[in-house]
Every structure is written in structure tokens, then in C-alpha cells.
Amino acid sequence: MRLANDSITRLQRIGIQPWQLRARDAKPDLPRLIVEDGAGDHLLVVDAEQRRHYRVLLEDLVATLGPERCRYACWSEQADAGLALDACAGAGIAHVLVFGRTAIRHPRLIAVPALEDLHQSGRARRLLWQRITVLMGD
């Protein structure tokens, strides 16, 4: 409901600042991340269903990278909730691993094959290994 201008003026005159919806961008430049607790510098972006379904595969990946270096996140469904990709360095995150194709471009983001592909394909696992070998030297 939108108040008429004369109603807003009357409210302001008696010291009440009416709340008004501010305009927002329809789509943020970059999506935000809901990050789980932890201190690892590698962030694995997976949703809860993927974590359950590919639990063993993800546990193997975390063991390879180092459990103390990994934590999980999922994409935020709200434009203003969670951690912005540009704020990852301040949160101690050096690399953001995204499973599957993504149109997002960011220096911290590393696109790796989809979890389903990693589960089924040796070729996808070799590609993952090539991409994460660089991370293991950090």
C-alpha cells in the first residue's frame, strides 16, 4: 500500500517518518554465498541435496585438499543475504569451487565439473585434479 503525499506530509509534521520501500536492482551483479562456519580458505559451493547425494565424493575431495582448508557454502536466494564474492578475501577465502557450468566470472571462482559428472566420469575427475593441483600448492 502506498500512502498519498498529503498523508506522508502529515505524518512527517508530527515526527513520524513513514517507512517506504526502496527501489532495488532486479538482479545483483554477482550472487552471494551463504557460508558455513569454519576457517578454511577453500569454499565448496554445493546445496544440501548435493552434499547428501555425493557425500563420499565430497569427503574424498575435502580429504585431498585438507579438511582444515575446506568449508561449504550454497548460493543465496536473496540479493542482500550472505557473503559477496568480492568480500571473500576478508573472510579468509582464497578459492571458491563451483561444481558445473556457471556464467559467473570472478578471480576467486574456480569452475570444476558437475558432481554428477565427477561421480560418473574418469575424464571429469582428471579435469578436477588438474584444476585443484594448483590449489594444493597454496
C-alpha positions in Angstrom: 0.0 0.0 0.0 1.3 3.4 -1.0 0.5 6.5 1.1 -0.7 9.6 -0.5 1.7 12.6 -0.5 -0.6 14.6 1.9 -0.7 11.6 4.4 3.1 11.4 4.3 3.4 15.2 4.9 1.0 15.0 7.9 3.0 12.1 9.4 6.3 13.9 9.0 4.8 17.0 10.6 4.1 15.1 13.8 7.5 13.5 13.8 6.8 10.1 12.2 8.9 9.0 9.4 6.9 6.6 7.3 8.6 3.5 6.0 8.9 3.3 2.2 10.1 0.5 0.0 13.3 1.4 -1.7 14.0 0.5 -5.2 16.4 -2.4 -5.8 18.2 -3.7 -8.7 16.3 -6.6 -10.2 19.4 -8.7 -10.3 22.7 -8.2 -8.4 25.9 -8.1 -10.3 27.2 -11.1 -8.6 25.4 -13.7 -6.5 26.1 -14.0 -2.8 27.1 -17.0 -0.7 25.7 -18.5 2.5 28.9 -19.7 4.1 29.0 -22.3 6.8 31.2 -21.9 9.9 34.8 -22.7 9.5 38.1 -21.2 8.7 39.2 -23.0 5.5 40.4 -21.0 2.5 38.7 -23.3 0.0 35.0 -22.9 -0.3 33.0 -25.7 -1.9 29.7 -24.4 -3.3 27.1 -27.2 -3.1 23.5 -27.3 -1.9 22.3 -29.6 0.8 20.8 -32.2 -1.6 24.1 -32.5 -3.5 26.0 -32.8 -0.2 23.9 -35.8 0.8 23.9 -37.4 -2.6 27.6 -37.0 -3.3 28.8 -37.2 0.3 31.6 -39.8 -0.3 32.9 -37.9 -3.4 32.9 -34.6 -1.5 34.6 -36.2 1.5 37.4 -37.5 -0.8 37.8 -34.1 -2.3 38.0 -32.4 1.2 40.5 -35.1 2.3 42.6 -34.3 -0.7 42.6 -30.6 -0.2 42.9 -30.8 3.5 39.9 -30.8 5.9 41.2 -27.8 7.8 41.3 -25.9 4.5 37.7 -26.6 3.3 34.3 -25.3 4.2 31.0 -25.3 2.4 28.6 -22.7 1.1 25.5 -22.5 -1.1 24.2 -19.7 -3.3 22.0 -17.2 -1.5 18.4 -16.9 -2.8 18.3 -13.2 -1.7 20.3 -10.5 -3.3 21.3 -8.9 0.0 21.9 -12.0 2.2 25.2 -13.8 2.6 28.8 -13.0 1.6 29.6 -11.2 -1.6 32.3 -12.8 -3.8 34.3 -9.6 -3.6 34.3 -10.0 0.2 35.8 -13.5 0.2 39.4 -12.4 0.9 38.3 -10.6 4.0 36.6 -13.8 5.2 39.8 -15.8 4.6 38.6 -17.5 1.4 41.1 -17.8 -1.4 39.3 -20.1 -3.8 35.6 -20.7 -4.5 35.0 -24.1 -6.2 31.7 -24.2 -8.2 30.6 -27.5 -9.5 29.2 -27.5 -13.0 28.8 -24.8 -15.6 28.5 -21.2 -14.4 28.2 -17.9 -16.2 29.7 -16.1 -13.1 33.2 -14.7 -13.7 35.3 -13.8 -10.7 39.1 -14.2 -10.0 38.4 -16.4 -6.9 36.0 -18.6 -8.6 37.1 -22.0 -10.0 34.6 -23.8 -12.1 35.0 -27.6 -11.9 32.9 -30.4 -13.4 29.5 -31.1 -12.0 29.3 -33.5 -9.2 27.2 -35.9 -11.3 29.9 -35.9 -14.0 32.7 -36.4 -11.4 30.7 -39.4 -10.0 30.4 -41.0 -13.4 33.4 -40.0 -15.5 37.1 -40.6 -15.1 37.7 -37.7 -17.6 35.8 -35.3 -15.4 37.8 -36.5 -12.4 41.1 -35.9 -14.3 39.9 -32.3 -15.2 39.1 -31.7 -11.5 42.5 -33.0 -10.5 44.2 -30.6 -13.0 42.3 -27.7 -11.6 42.8 -28.4 -7.9 46.5 -29.4 -8.2 47.2 -25.6 -8.4 45.3 -25.1 -5.2 47.2 -27.7 -3.3 50.4 -25.7 -3.7 48.9 -22.6 -1.9 
